[in-house]
Amino acid sequence: MFEKLELTRLAQSLAAYSGSRLAVIARNVANADTPGYRASDMRDFRDLLDQPDVALRTTRPGHLAAAGPDHAQGQILSGGPMSPNGNDVSLDLQMQKAVEARQTHEMALAIYRSTSAIIRTSLGRNA
């Protein structure tokens, strides 16, 4: 029932996006000392909403890709200044992004909770 409501679908998508973004940020932090590692981030949620639901994705090196594997999964390279070992992970920037992702996730859950409460009230159930 909730999947058919556009607002709840959007809140679920935003929560999933925030979780995926936090995983990408955690990978960046874990590789902060890896020589040659390039930091990545998810594209903006607004940009991902404008895309069609079906996107091509490469699963093997021999597959052809229209935009490349990073673009198909919504990831982009984004780091700070390059260090002498070729790593561009800025821990300060990654922590800012982690806080932003957490706030976005909390907002999505608050929207979902509010929508659920409105639906329960309209059905005459107080909970």
N, C-alpha and C positions, 0 to 999 in steps of 0.2 A: 504494500500500500504506500509506504513512504517513498519508494523509488520513483513513483509516478509524479511526485511533487517536485517541481523544478528547483525550489529553494533547498530542499533536503538533498537532492542530487548534487547541487552545486556545493553544499556544505561537505558532503561526503568526498567529493572530488578534491576540494581544497584541503581537507584533512589528509587524504592520501598523498597529495602533492607535497604537503609540509613534511610528512614522514619520509618521503623519498628524498627531499632536499636535505633533511637532517642526516640521512645516511651518506649522501655525497659529501657533506661538510665533515662528518666524522671520518670519512676516508681521507679527506685532505689533511685533517689534524693528525691522523695516524701516520701519514707519510711526510710529515713536516721536515724530517731529517733525511729523507731519501734523496740521494743525488739525482738530479735531472727530472724530478717529479714536477708535473705541471698541475696546479690547482684547477678544479672544475666547479661548476655551479649549475643549477637548473635554470632554464629560461624562465622568464616571468610567467606566473600563472595565467595572466591575461592573454599572453601570446599563445600559450598552449590551448586555451579555450577556443581560439579562432581557427585552430587546425581541424581538419576532418578527423573522425574517430579512428580511421584505419590508416596506419602509416607503414611504409616499408621498413623492414629492419633486417640488417645482415646478421646471420648467425654463424657464418663460416667465412674465412678469408677469401674464398673464391667467389662469393656472391657479389652481384652488382648492386650498388647502392646509389640512389638518386642524389641524396644529400649527405651521405656519410653516416656512420653509426652514431656519432655524438648528437647530430641534429635530429635523428629519428627518435632517440630516447629523451630528448629535451635537455641534454647537457651541453654546456658551452665551457670553453676555457676561460678562467677568470682568476687571476692571481695578482699578487703585489709585485714589487720590484724583484728582479732576479738576483739571487745570492751567488757567491762565487762557485758553488757546486752545481749550479743550474737549476736549483729549486726555487719556485716562486710562491710558496705558501707563506702567507702572513697570518700568524696566529691571532693577532688582534682583529684582523678582518674576518677570519673564520669565526671567532667568538661573537662578533657583531651579527654575522649571518645566522649563527645558531640561535641567538636570542630572537631575531626576526622570524625565523622559522617556527620557534616555539610559540611566539605570540600569534602567528597566523593559525597555528594548529588549535590553540585555545579559542580563538575567535570562531573557527569553524565548528568546534564542539559546542560553543555557546549558542550559535545559530541553530544547530541541530536540536539542542535541548529546548530552546524557546519554541521552535516549530512543533516539536513533540508535545510540549505543554499546551500549546494552542489547539492542537488536534484533539488531545485528551479532553480539554475543556469543552470543545464543541461537541464531543460525543457524550458529554455529561458525566465524565469520569474525573474525579479530583484525585490527583496523585502527586 
